[in-house]
Amino acid sequence: MAFYPGMPEFLGETKRIIEEDERFKPYSIKVEHYIVSTGLADMIRGSKVMPFVDGIWGCEFIEDVVKSNLDVKEYVKKDRNAPKEERVITQIGYAVDNTSKTRAIFEINKGANKKPAIDVNSFMPHDNRRVPFDQMIYVADGPSDVPAFSILRQHGGSTFAVYPKGKLKEFKQVDQLRKDGRIDMYGEADYTPHSTTYMWLINRMQEIAETIVQRKEAAIHQSVSNPPTHISSEN
């Protein structure tokens, strides 16, 4: 599986930069990376990015026929003991499209991906959500990401589009996204240090972390009552 320059090292670097910063350590601020793709989830799981990824939404196939309760006698399944290379795909298990990408965002937002008991469609106050939208950065390059870009922009999140170096058609596509107000910024799909993409994303992560610190410190300050004072009486 091919990757753009600087990937997957960039994923590990972002975690280190934020999590080892002395300013952020007292508040246990962490970076999480998720992949929401219309590609095959198994391809991603077998790639070099996997050690740095906290969750994947991707297309899934089913090799064994799903058993039906309607007529068990007529059910015939593949031999589960057969070597994996001999097993045949029988059904589509899960497909990711424009709409399901936005669902993944809400699952991350509410924490349903960490706690399956949470119904992603249930009402949840914004203050109780695990990852607020304004603490998210969505990076993508395809038309299927436009709805996700829109959701993030509407709720205060950050959006960044990438395009392959030297590809004019793809450049025009992301530039149009900027003109339409869908994204905050765009750059070449180059995640090596000192590239525009690298610097913008690192800077935005640091800004988000700083905002989290400011909010937490403000909350602590507001919760602390004024210390008692001495009252003196003089004649």
C-alpha positions as CSV (number, residue, x, y, z in Angstrom):
1,M,0.0,0.0,0.0
2,A,1.6,3.3,-1.1
3,F,1.6,6.4,1.0
4,Y,2.3,10.1,0.4
5,P,5.8,11.4,1.5
6,G,6.2,11.6,5.2
7,M,3.4,9.2,6.0
8,P,3.1,7.3,8.3
9,E,5.9,9.0,10.3
10,F,3.8,12.1,10.5
11,L,1.1,10.3,12.5
12,G,3.6,9.2,15.2
13,E,5.3,12.7,15.2
14,T,2.0,14.5,15.9
15,K,1.3,12.3,18.9
16,R,4.8,12.9,20.3
17,I,4.8,16.7,19.7
18,I,1.5,17.2,21.6
19,E,1.8,14.5,24.3
20,E,5.4,15.4,25.3
21,D,4.8,19.2,25.5
22,E,5.2,20.3,29.1
23,R,2.4,22.8,28.7
24,F,-0.1,20.0,27.8
25,K,1.1,17.1,30.0
26,P,-0.7,18.2,33.2
27,Y,-4.0,18.0,31.3
28,S,-3.3,14.6,29.6
29,I,-4.0,16.0,26.1
30,K,-3.7,13.2,23.6
31,V,-3.8,13.0,19.8
32,E,-6.0,10.4,18.2
33,H,-5.9,9.4,14.5
34,Y,-8.8,7.9,12.7
35,I,-9.2,6.7,9.1
36,V,-12.6,7.0,7.4
37,S,-12.2,5.5,3.9
38,T,-14.2,4.2,1.0
39,G,-11.4,1.8,0.5
40,L,-10.9,-1.7,2.0
41,A,-10.5,-1.8,5.8
42,D,-8.3,-4.9,5.6
43,M,-5.8,-3.0,3.4
44,I,-5.5,-0.3,6.0
45,R,-5.1,-2.8,8.8
46,G,-2.2,-4.5,7.0
47,S,-0.4,-1.2,6.3
48,K,2.4,0.7,8.0
49,V,0.0,3.3,9.4
50,M,-1.9,0.8,11.6
51,P,0.4,1.3,14.7
52,F,-0.6,5.0,14.8
53,V,-4.3,4.6,14.1
54,D,-7.0,4.6,16.8
55,G,-9.9,3.5,14.7
56,I,-10.9,2.6,11.1
57,W,-14.1,2.9,9.1
58,G,-13.7,1.2,5.8
59,C,-15.4,-1.3,3.4
60,E,-15.7,-4.9,4.6
61,F,-16.3,-8.1,2.9
62,I,-17.8,-11.3,4.3
63,E,-16.1,-14.6,3.4
64,D,-18.5,-17.0,5.2
65,V,-22.2,-16.9,4.2
66,V,-24.3,-15.3,6.9
67,K,-26.6,-17.9,8.5
68,S,-30.3,-17.3,8.1
69,N,-32.8,-18.3,10.7
70,L,-35.5,-18.8,8.1
71,D,-34.5,-22.2,7.0
72,V,-31.6,-23.7,8.9
73,K,-31.8,-27.0,7.1
74,E,-31.2,-25.4,3.7
75,Y,-28.2,-23.4,5.1
76,V,-24.9,-24.4,3.7
77,K,-21.8,-22.6,4.8
78,K,-18.2,-22.6,3.6
79,D,-15.7,-24.8,5.4
80,R,-14.3,-22.5,8.1
81,N,-11.3,-24.8,8.4
82,A,-10.3,-24.2,4.8
83,P,-7.0,-22.3,4.3
84,K,-7.6,-18.5,4.2
85,E,-6.2,-18.2,0.7
86,E,-8.9,-20.6,-0.5
87,R,-11.8,-18.8,1.1
88,V,-14.1,-16.8,-1.2
89,I,-15.8,-13.5,-0.6
90,T,-19.6,-14.1,-0.5
91,Q,-21.1,-10.8,0.6
92,I,-20.5,-7.1,1.2
93,G,-20.3,-6.6,5.0
94,Y,-20.1,-2.9,5.2
95,A,-19.7,-0.1,2.7
96,V,-18.6,3.5,3.4
97,D,-20.0,6.3,1.4
98,N,-20.5,10.1,1.8
99,T,-23.2,9.7,4.4
100,S,-21.5,7.0,6.5
101,K,-18.4,9.2,6.7
102,T,-20.4,11.9,8.5
103,R,-21.8,9.1,10.8
104,A,-18.2,8.2,11.7
105,I,-17.6,11.8,12.7
106,F,-20.6,11.8,15.1
107,E,-19.5,8.4,16.5
108,I,-16.1,9.9,17.4
109,N,-17.7,13.1,18.6
110,K,-20.0,11.3,21.0
111,G,-17.6,8.5,21.9
112,A,-19.7,5.7,20.5
113,N,-16.6,4.2,18.9
114,K,-15.1,3.8,22.4
115,K,-18.3,2.7,24.1
116,P,-20.7,0.8,21.8
117,A,-23.5,1.1,24.4
118,I,-23.8,4.8,23.3
119,D,-26.4,5.2,20.5
120,V,-24.9,7.6,18.0
121,N,-28.5,8.9,17.2
122,S,-29.4,9.7,20.8
123,F,-29.3,13.2,22.1
124,M,-26.2,14.2,24.0
125,P,-25.4,17.6,25.4
126,H,-22.3,19.1,23.7
127,D,-20.5,19.4,27.0
128,N,-20.7,15.6,27.5
129,R,-19.3,14.7,24.1
130,R,-16.0,12.9,24.2
131,V,-14.4,14.8,21.3
132,P,-16.0,18.2,20.6
133,F,-16.1,19.2,16.9
134,D,-13.9,22.1,17.5
135,Q,-11.1,19.7,18.6
136,M,-11.3,17.8,15.3
137,I,-9.2,18.2,12.1
138,Y,-10.5,16.5,9.0
139,V,-7.9,15.9,6.3
140,A,-9.1,14.5,2.9
141,D,-8.8,14.7,-0.8
142,G,-11.9,13.3,-2.5
143,P,-15.5,14.4,-3.5
144,S,-16.9,11.9,-1.0
145,D,-15.5,14.0,1.8
146,V,-17.5,17.1,1.0
147,P,-20.4,16.3,3.4
148,A,-17.8,15.6,6.2
149,F,-16.0,18.9,5.4
150,S,-19.4,20.7,5.7
151,I,-20.3,19.1,9.1
152,L,-16.9,20.1,10.6
153,R,-17.1,23.7,9.3
154,Q,-20.6,24.1,10.6
155,H,-19.6,23.0,14.1
156,G,-16.3,24.8,14.4
157,G,-14.0,22.0,13.4
158,S,-10.9,22.4,11.1
159,T,-10.7,21.1,7.5
160,F,-7.7,20.6,5.3
161,A,-7.6,19.2,1.7
162,V,-4.6,17.6,0.1
163,Y,-3.8,17.0,-3.6
164,P,-1.0,15.0,-5.3
165,K,2.1,17.1,-6.2
166,G,1.9,18.3,-9.8
167,K,-1.7,17.3,-10.5
168,L,-3.4,20.3,-11.8
169,K,-6.9,18.7,-12.0
170,E,-6.8,17.7,-8.3
171,F,-5.3,21.1,-7.4
172,K,-8.3,22.9,-9.1
173,Q,-10.7,20.6,-7.2
174,V,-9.4,21.5,-3.7
175,D,-9.0,25.2,-4.7
176,Q,-12.7,25.1,-5.6
177,L,-13.4,23.7,-2.1
178,R,-11.6,26.7,-0.6
179,K,-13.6,29.1,-2.8
180,D,-16.9,27.4,-1.7
181,G,-15.9,27.8,1.9
182,R,-15.7,24.0,2.5
183,I,-12.1,23.9,3.8
184,D,-9.8,26.1,5.9
185,M,-6.7,25.4,3.9
186,Y,-5.1,23.0,1.4
187,G,-1.7,21.8,0.5
188,E,0.3,19.1,-1.4
189,A,0.0,15.6,0.0
190,D,3.4,15.9,1.5
191,Y,3.7,15.2,5.2
192,T,7.5,15.7,5.5
193,P,8.8,18.3,8.0
194,H,8.8,21.9,6.7
195,S,6.1,21.2,4.1
196,T,3.0,23.5,4.1
197,T,0.8,20.5,5.0
198,Y,3.0,19.4,7.9
199,M,3.4,22.9,9.4
200,W,-0.3,23.8,9.1
201,L,-1.5,20.6,10.7
202,I,1.1,20.8,13.5
203,N,0.3,24.4,14.2
204,R,-3.5,23.8,14.2
205,M,-3.0,20.9,16.6
206,Q,-1.0,23.1,19.0
207,E,-3.7,25.8,18.8
208,I,-6.4,23.3,19.7
209,A,-4.3,22.0,22.6
210,E,-3.7,25.6,23.8
211,T,-7.4,26.3,23.7
212,I,-8.1,23.1,25.7
213,V,-5.6,24.3,28.4
214,Q,-7.2,27.7,28.5
215,R,-10.7,26.3,29.0
216,K,-9.5,23.9,31.7
217,E,-7.6,26.6,33.6
218,A,-10.6,29.0,33.3
219,A,-12.9,26.3,34.7
220,I,-10.5,25.6,37.6
221,H,-10.3,29.3,38.3
222,Q,-14.0,29.7,38.4
223,S,-14.5,26.7,40.7
224,V,-12.1,28.0,43.3
225,S,-13.7,30.3,45.9
226,N,-12.0,33.4,47.2
227,P,-9.8,32.7,50.3
228,P,-11.1,34.0,53.7
229,T,-10.0,37.5,54.8
230,H,-9.3,38.9,58.2
231,I,-11.7,41.5,59.6
232,S,-10.2,44.0,62.1
233,S,-12.0,46.3,64.4
234,E,-10.1,49.4,65.4
235,N,-11.2,52.0,67.9
